[in-house]
Amino acid sequence: MESFSSADRTKFLNFVTGSTRLPVLGWKGLVPPMTVVRKDNEPPYKPEDYLPTVSTCFHYLKVFSKYFQFSFFSFLKLQPGVFCL
């Protein structure tokens, strides 16, 4: 995320948490804490048929197995606007 622009960081934060600002303590201050999980595809669908999804109330990011083959943040750089609302 260090390579993200300030605007992209805000968009990502909004995508994951539903808010454009972190608590005073930063990521450590999120309650519940942010969780990233790998999800597997369900036949007949392929991993590339899915995009990352979130549960904003729980700060729960669900990423499908395709995106774990390389950095999730690399994926976001390759797919500009994927986390735009």
BELDAMO-V478019 format. One record per helix or strand of 2 or more residues. SS is the DSSP state (H for helix, E for strand). FROM is the first residue (numbers start at 1). TO is the last residue. If there is no record, write none. Layout:
# BELDAMO-V478019
ss=SS from=FROM to=TO
ss=SS from=FROM to=TO
This chain:
# BELDAMO-V478019
ss=H from=6 to=17
ss=H from=26 to=29
ss=E from=35 to=39
ss=H from=47 to=49
ss=E from=53 to=55
ss=H from=56 to=58
ss=E from=60 to=64
ss=H from=65 to=69
ss=H from=72 to=78
